[in-house]
Amino acid sequence: MELPEQVPGAEASQFKLLSTRRFLPFFLTQFFGAFNDNLFRNALVVSITFGAAASAGNAGMLSNLAQGLFILPFFLFSALAGQLADKYEKSMLIRQTRLAEVVLMFCGAAALYAQNISFLLCILFLMGVLATIFGPLKYSLMPQHLRPSELVGGNALVDSGTFIAILIGTIAGGLLEPTAQVSASISEAGKTNFAAVAIIFVAVITYLCSRFIPRAAATDPALKINFNPVTATIEVVRIAGQTRAILLSLLGISWFWLVGALILAQLPAYARDVLGGDKTVYTLLLAAFSIGTALGSLACERLSGHKVEIGLVPLGSIGMTICLLDLYFEHPGAHATSAVLTSWTQFFVAGGWDVALDCALIGAFGGLFIVPLYSLILQRSAESHRARIIACNNILNAGFMVLAALLAIVWLEVLKFSIPQLFILAAVLNAIVATYIYSLVPEFLMRFLSWVLVNIMYRIKVHGLENIPEQGPALIVSNHVSFMDALVIGGSVRRPVRFVMDHNIFKVPVLGFIFRTARAIPIAPAREDMSALQKAFDQIDAEFAAGEVVCIFPEGKLTRSGEMSEFKKGVEKILERRPVPVVPMALRGLWGSFFSHRDGKPAMTQMPKRFRSRIDVVVTAPVPGDDASATGLQKIVAGLRGEWQ
C-alpha cells in the first residue's frame, strides 16, 4: 500500500489515524476481536464456576484448564503463524481468521446455550489458535500501513484499545452469561443466553470491519513453510536473537506480561481477602489497571514527539516498581474473614482510592514501558522477517505468563506468603530485571537520562526531521553552542546517532557517562594526540560501513561569542574516505543557557536564567558527499540558524 505524502513538519495527533482507512478498519478488527475473545472466555468461566461444573466440585480445575487451553496454541503454532504472515498477503489472512471466528462463535453459542463444558473447552482452544495466527499479522501489518512517525501513535492506539476491549469483554462476559440460579428461575422455553447472542453479533461485526483493511503485500513470498513446531520455533527465536536490542525488547515485553499476569491473577483474592471488598471492588481495580494502561500507552506519542523514544522504558519500569511497593504498604495485612464485604462505593469512600490509583499507575507506567518496545521492534526488524519476530514475542509472552502462574503457586501455596508480599516480590524482581537489561543495552538508560535532562531544561521544536535518511549511513553536521547539543540532537533524531565529541567532554559528570554509554567517538586535535585523531577517523568510517548515522560539530569547540566559528577541514577528510550524504543541521536558542558560555564566563558556572526555554532544531535536505565542503556546509548551517543564536 502506498502511503499518502506527508507535509514536512505536519505530524498529526495519533487520533487522526482513526479517520483513515489504512488504520481504522484494522483498529476496529483488533478491538472487537479482543473484546470477543474475553467475552467468550469469561462467559465460559462463569459457566464453569456458577453453572453445572460448580455443583460437581471441579470448577477450579476446569478454570485452570480453560486458561491453559487458550495459551497452548501460542506454544504450538506461533512459529507457523509468523511464517504465514511473512509469506502471504496479510489482509486476506486477517479476513480468513475473522470468518473462521464467525463459524466458531456459532458453535460456541450453541455450547453456551447447552452448557456443554467439553465443547466449550474445544472452542476455546480453537479461539486460541485464531488469536495465535492474528498476533503476527497485527503487528507486522502496521509498518506497512503507517509512516515511521506514526508507529508510536499506532502502537499506542492498538495497545490501549486492546486493554479497554479486554476490560469491557471481561465484564460483559460475567454479566451476560446466566448463572445456575438465574437459569433455574427461568422456564426452558423463555431462557435466553445473551452471551451466546453477543459473541455471534460481535464476530460478524469484526469480520465486516476486516473486509475494509487495505492490502499489505507479502514480505517474503518465497519463504518455504516449516510445519515442524519444534524446529520452526527454534528458527524464529534464532531470527529474533540476531539483533540484541530486538531480543532484549522482546524479553522486556514478556516481562511486563509476567508482572501483569501476577497482579491480575491475584486481584479477585486480593480484593476479597485483603481489602475486604466484594466483586465490585475487584471490577474497580481491574478497570483502574486497564484504563491506566490505555492512558499510559496513549501518552507515549506526546512524550516521545512522534518518534520511538526508548528513554521512556526506564521511566516505565521505575514507576512500576515504586507503585508495586506502595501497593504493599497500602494494605499489608489480611482482611478479617468474619467482616462484611464492602461494595466499591464504600471502599472508595473509606480511602480505597489510593489502592485504585496504584493499580492505575502500574498500568500507566506499564503502557510507557511496552509501547516504545513494540515500536522499536517494528522499526528495527527486517520487513521480510518481522512477522516471525512477533511470533517469537508471542511464544515468550505465553511462556512468561505460565512462569507467572508457577511463581504465584510457589509463593502463595508452598511458601505461604501473602498476596501483598507477592507484590513486593514483583517489585524487587522488576527492579533486578530492569537493571540487568539496561546494563546489557545501555542505550535504554542513556536515552532516559538524555530525555529527562533535555525535557526539564528546554521546549524543543524540530523542523525538517524527515530530511534525515531513514536507512543507510549519513553524516550530520551542526553548529556547536553548548554541552547539551548532542543530547538535544540525539533526543530529536529518530535513528540512533553516534556523536564525535571532544575528548574533554567525557570528563564532565553525568554527560561523560551518557556519551560513553552512547558509544560516542572521542576525538582530539592533531597537536594533542595524532593517534587519537586517526583512531576517531577509523571509527567514523566503521560506523558508516555499518550503515549508522554519525554527527560531528565541525567548529571543533563551543562558541564563546554566540557566533559560529570556521568549519574545520576534518569533515572533508571524513568524506574523502567514504562520501556519504551530509545532513546540515542548526541549533537555535541554546546560546546563553547554563550549558553554554555567556557573558565571557565558562559554561556551567552560572545558574540558568530560566528553565523550559524554547530551542529549535532545524534540518535541511542532504548534500551529496562528493559535493560537500567545509565552507559550503558552514554557509548552509549559518543560513539555517539565521540571527537566532
N, C-alpha and C positions, 0 to 999 in steps of 0.2 A: 504494500500500500504506500503510495507517495504522499508524504505529509505536506500540508499547505505551507507556503512560505511564511516565515515569521518576520515581522518588522523588528529590526535591531533594537534591543532595549525594551521591547514591549512585552515582557514576560507577564502573563496574566495570572490571576489567582487560580489555585488548584480547582476551585469550584466551577470555573469556566469550562473545565473538561466535561462536566455533566451536561453541557449543552451541545456537545459534539457527538456525531455518530460514531467516530472512531473510538470513543470511550464509553458513552452512556449505555448502549446495549450490553457491552461486556460487563460493566459495573452492575447493572441490574441482574444479569445472569448469575454473576458471582453472589450477589446479595441474597437473591431468592433461593439459590442453591444451598447456601449456608443456613438460611432460615429453615428450609425444608428438612435438611439433614438433622438439625437439632430438634425440630418439632417432632419428627418421627421417633428419634432416639428417646426423647423424654416421654413421649406417649407410650413407648414400649416399657420404659422404666416404671411408669405409673401402672401399666397393666400388670407388670411383674410384682410390684410392691403392694398394690391395693386390689388386684384382681384375683384371678383363680390361683396364681402361683403363691400368693401370700398365705392362703389357707393351708397350702402343702408344706409350709415351713422352709422352703428353699429359695425365698426371694433374694436373699443376699448373694447366694451362689449364682443365680441367674443374672443378676445385675452386673456382677463382675464378668461373667461370661459374655454378656452383651457388649461391654466395653472392649473386651479382648477381641471379639469377632470383628468389631469395626476397625480396630487398629491393625489386625493381622494382615490385611491386603497391602498395607503400606510396606511391610517387610517383603512380601512375596512378589508384588507386581510393580513397585515404584521404578525399578530399573527398566522394565519393559515399557512403562508409561513414558519415561523420559525419551527412550528411543523412538517411540511412535510420534511424540510431539516434535522431535527433530526431523523425522523422515517425511511426515505428511503435512498437508495444509491444515493449519490449526483451527480455523473457524468451522471447517467441515467436521473435524473430530469433536469439537465442542457441541455442535448440533446433534451429532450422533449420541454423545453421552447424555444429553438432556432428553432426547427422545427415549432412550433406554430408561431414564428415570421416570418418565410418564408411565411406561409399561410396569415398572417396578412398583410405583405408587398405587396403581390399580390393584396389584397383588397385595401390597401392604395394607390397603384399605380393607380388603376382604379379610385379611388376617386379623386386623384390629377389631373388626366387627364381630368376627367369630371367636376372638380371644384365643387364637391358636398360637401359643408361645413358640413352639418349634418352628412354625412357618415364619413368624415374625423375626426370629433369630437368623433364619436363612436370608430373609430380605435385607436385614441389617448388614450382613456380611457382603451382599451384593452391592449395597449402597456404599460400603467402604471401598469396594473395587472401583466404582464410578468416581468417588472422591479421589482415589489414588491416581486415576487417569487424568482427572481435571487439574490437579495441582501443578504439574509441569507446564500444561497448556496455559494456565492462568498467568503465571509469572513470565514465561518466555514470550508470550504474545505482546506484553506491554511495551518492550523496547522497539517492537516493530510498528506500533501504532502511536507511540509518544516520542516527542523530541527529548534530547538529553536533559534539557532544563525542566521538563515536565515529569521526569521519572520519580523524583521525590514526592511531588504532589499526587501523582497517580498511585504510587505505593501507599501513601498516607490514606487516600480515599478508600482503596481496596481493604487495607488492614482495619481502618476504623469501621467501615461498613460491615466487615466480617464479624467484628466483635459485637456490634449492635444487633446484627442478624442472629448471632448465637444467643444473645440475651433474650431477644423477643421470641425466638423459636423455642428456647428452653421454657420460658414462662408459658407460652401458648400451649406447648405440649402437655404441661401439667394441668392447665385449666380446661382444655378441650376434651381430654381423654376422661371418660367417666370412670369413677371408682366402682368397686363391687357394691358399695352401699347405694350409690346413686342408681346403678343399673337395676338393683333389686327393687327399687321403688317405682320403676317404670315398667309398664307392660311390654312384652316382647314385640308386639305389633307397633308400639309407639316409640320404641327405643331408637335413638339416633346417636351415632358416634361422630361428633363434629370434627374430631381429629382426622378421621378417615376421609371425610369430605374435604377438609382443608389441604391435606397433603396432595390430593389429586389436583385440586384447583391451582395450588402454587406450582406444582410440577408442570402443568400446562402453560402457565404464565412464564415460567422460566424458559421453556422450550421456545415460546413465541419470541421472547427477548433475544434468545441466541440466534435466531434467524436474521437479525439485523446487524450482527457483528461482521465488520468488513473482513475481507480475505487477509490472511497472514501467510505468506508463501513458506514452503518447506525450506528449512535452513541447511539440511543435509540429506537431499533426496536419494543419494547413492548409498546411504547407510544400510548395512546388512543387519537385520534384526537378530539378536541373540535371545532365544526363548528360555535359556537356562537361567533360573532366578539367582543361583549362587554366583556363577561366573559373570553374569550381567551386573549384579550388584557390586562385585569386586571391581569391575571395569568402571562403573560410574564414580565409585569412590576414588579410583586412581585418577580419573579425569579431573575431579574436583580438587584433588590434592596437588595438582601441577602448579597451582598458584597459591602461595602460602596465605596471602591476605584473604582469598576467597574461602579456603578451607577453614581458617580461624573464624571468619564471619559466619560460616555455616554452623560451626560449633557454638558460637555466641548466640545465634538464634535458637538453636536447640536447647541451650542452657536456659534461655528465657522461658521456653515451654516447660522445662523441668520445674523451674521455680513456680511458674503459673499453675502447673498441674498439682504441685504440692499444696498451694494455697487453696485453689478451687475445690479440690477433693475434700479438704477439711472444713470448708465453710459451713456445711449443714451442721456438723457436730460442734463446731466452734460457736455457731450462733446459738445452739440449744444448750450445750453443756457448760460453756464458758461464759457466754453473755446472758444466758437465761432468756433467750428470745424464742418466739415461735417461728413458723416458716416464713412469715412476712419479713422478719429480721434477716433471715438468710437471703431472701429475694432482694432486700435493700442492699446488702453487702455485695451480692453478685452484680446488681445494677451499677453500684459505685465503681467496682473494678472494671466492668465493661465500658462504661461511659468514660471513665478516666483514661483507659487505653485508647479509646477513639479520639478523645481530645488531645492526648499526647501525640498521637500519630499525626493529627491534622496540624498541630503546632510546628511540626518538623519543617514544613515548607517555609514558613515565615522566619523561623530561627536560622535556617540554612541558606536563605536567599536564593531559592530555586536551584541549588546545586547539592551534590552529595556531600554532606558535611559530617564526616565520621567523628569530628570533635564532639558531637552530641552523644556519642556512645558512652564515653566515660561518665558524662553528666547523668545519663540514664541509670547506669549501674550504681553510681554513688547514691543517687536518690532512692533507688530501690532498697539498697542496704539500710539506709537510715530509717526509712518508713517501716521496714520489716522489724527492725529493733524497737521502734516506737510502738508497733502493734503488740509486741510482747508486754511492754511496760504499761500499756493502757489497761490490760486485764490479765495479769499473770496467774491469777488463781481460778479455780473452777467454781461454777455456779452451784448453789445448794440444790440438791436433787428434789427436795420437798417443796421448793419455792414455785410459785405460779409463773408460767412463762408469759413474757410480755410481748405486746404487739410492736410493730415498727414505730408507731407514733409514740407509744410510751417509752420505748427505748431511746428514741431521738430526744424527747423532752428531758429524759433523765441524764443526758450528757453523752449518749452514744454516738453523737455526730462525729466525735473525734476518731472513733473506730472506722466509721464510714469514710471519713476524709482520708485516713491512712490507706484504706483499700483503693480509693480513687487515685491517690497519689502514686501508689505502687503501679497501678495501671498506666497512669500518665507517664511516669518515668520509664515504664516498660515500652510504651509507644516510642519515646525518644530513643530507646535502645535498639529496637528491632527495625524501624523504618530505614534509618541510614544503612544498616547492614544489608537488608534486602536490596536497597538501591545500589550499594557498592557491588554486590554480586551481579546484578543485572548489567551494570556499567562495565565491569572489568572482565566478564566472562565472554569467551568467543561465541559469536552468534550460532555457529554450527554445533556447539556443544551445550548451549545454555539450558535447554530443557533437561538434559541428563544431569546437569549440576543441580537444578531444582529438585530433580528426583532424588539425588543424594541427600539434599536437605530434608525431604520428607522421610527418608529412611532414618536419618539421625534424629529428627523430631520424635518419631514413633519410639525409637529406642530410648531416648531420654525420658519420655513420658512413662514408659514401663519402668525405667530406673527410679523415677519419682515415686511410683506406687510401691516398689520394693523398699525404698528408703523409708517411706512412711510406715510401712508394716513393721520393719525392724525397730524404728524409733519409738512407735507408739505401742506395739503389741509385745515385742520381745524385750526391749529395754525399759518399757513402762514410763517413758517420759510423757509430758503433757503436750497438747496442741500448741499453746503459746511457746513452749520450749522448742517445738519444731520450727516455729518462725525464727527463733534465734539461730538455730542450726542453718536455716536457709540464708539468713543474713550473713553469717560467717562464711559459709561456702561461697556465696555470691561475691564477697569481697576477695576471697582467696583466688577464685577462678578469674575474676576480672583482673586482678593484679598479675596473674600468670599470663593471660592473653596479652595485656599491654606490654609486658616485658618481652614477649615474643615478637609483637608488632608494635614498636614504639610510636609508629605513625599515628595510632589512635590517641595516645596521651598527648603527643606533640600538637596535634590538631585541636585537642580540647583546650590546652593551655593557650595556644595562639588565639583560638576563638574567644575565650574568656577575656584575655588581655585586650584584644582589638575591640570587642564589643563593649567593654567597660569604658575605654578611652575615647572611642570615635563612633560616629554615624557615617557609614560608608555608602557612597553612591557609585555604582560601576557603570561605565559606558563602553560599548563595543566589545564586550567579552566574547561574543561569537566570532571575533577575528582570530582568536587563538585556535589552531587546528585541534580537532577532536582526537586525532590519532597521528602518530609519527613524530619524529624529532622536530624541535623548534627551539629557537633562541629568543628569549625576551630580554629587551634592553630598556632600562628605566633610569630616570634621574634619581639621585641619592640624597635624601633630605634628613632622614632620622634613623635611629636604631630599630624603629618599628617597621621600616619599609618592607623588609622580607616577610614579616608576619602579615602585614596588610595585603601584600600581593598573594602570598600563599593561602590566606583565608578567603580571597576573592576568586582565584582561578579554580576551575572545576577539576583540572588534572593535577596530579602530584607534580611539584616543581622542585628541582634541585638548584639550590642557590650557590653562587660563587661569592664567598664572603671574605673580607679582610680577616686574616688570622687573629687579629687582636680582639674581634668581637666575641670570639669563643671564650674569652676571659671574663665576660660580663655575666654576673649571676642570673640565673633563670634563662636569659636569652641564649647563653652559651649551651646550656643543657638542651634547649629546644632545637638549636641549629645542629648540634651533634646528633641528636635523635633523628632529625630530618635528613640526615646524610648530606648536609651542606658541604661544599667543597672549599676548604681553606686555601687562600692564595696570599702570596707575599710579593712585594716589589722585587725586581731583579737585584737591586742594590742590597737588599736584606738577605735574600735566600734564593739563589737561582734554581737550586734543585727543587724547592717547594713550588716555584713558579712553573717549572716544566712538569712536575707531577700533577699540578692543577690542570694544565692543558691536556694531559693524557686522560685524566678523569673525566673532563668535559667531553672529550671525543668518545670515550667509552659509553657515557650516558647517551649521546646522540646515536651511537651504534645500536643501543638497546631501545631506541625509539622514545626516549624521555624528553621532557621539557626542561631546559636549563635557563636560569635567569642570572644576568650579570648587571652590575652597575658600572658602566664604562668610565665614569668620572674617577673611580678608584678611591674615593673618600667622600665623607659627608661634606655638604656645603657649609661654609662658615658665614656666608653672607646672605644666603637665600637665593643667590643666582647660580645658574648651572656652570660647572667647570667644563673644561675641554674634555671630550671623549678621548680616551687613550686608544692607541693603535692595537692593543691586545685583542679587541673584538675582531679586527681584520685577520690577525694570526689564527684565531679560533676558526674563522670561516674559510681560511685557506686550506685547512686540513679536511674540513667537511662542510660544504656550503649549504647549510640547512636554512629553511625560511626564518627570517628575523622579524619578530613582532615588536614594534615600538610601543612603549607604554609611558604614561606620565602620571606622577603622583601630585595632587594639588591639595593644599591646605595643611600640610604637615609642618611647614616652617614655623618656628616659634613655639612648637609644642615641647613638652617635658623631655622628649627623647631626641630633640634636635638642638643644635647650637642656637643661641639667640642673645642679642644684646652684648655680643662679644664674649659670652661666657660658655664654657663647655656644656655638652648635653648632660642631662640628669643631675644638674647641680641646683636647679630652682624648682619650686613647686609649680605644677601646671596651673595656668590661668583659669581653665575650666575643663570639666570632663564632658564627654559626649560631643565634642566639636565635630563639625561636618568636614569630611575629606572626600575627594573624588579620585577614582582610578579610571583613566581614560586610555582606551586601546584603539589602535587603528589597523588597517589592513597589513598583512605581512609583506616584507620586502624580500625578493629572491636573494639567496645567499651570495650568488655570483655578482649581484649588482650593489651589495651593501658596502658602505664605507663608514668609517668613524665620523667623518664630517657630515655626510648625508644623514646618518641616523641622528646625530645631535640636532640638526635643523628640524627633523620631524618631531622629535621629543619636545624640543623647545616650543614648536608650534602647538602641540597638544596641550602643553602646560599653560601657555598664554601668560598673562600677567599675574595670575593667582599662584602664589608660592606655596 
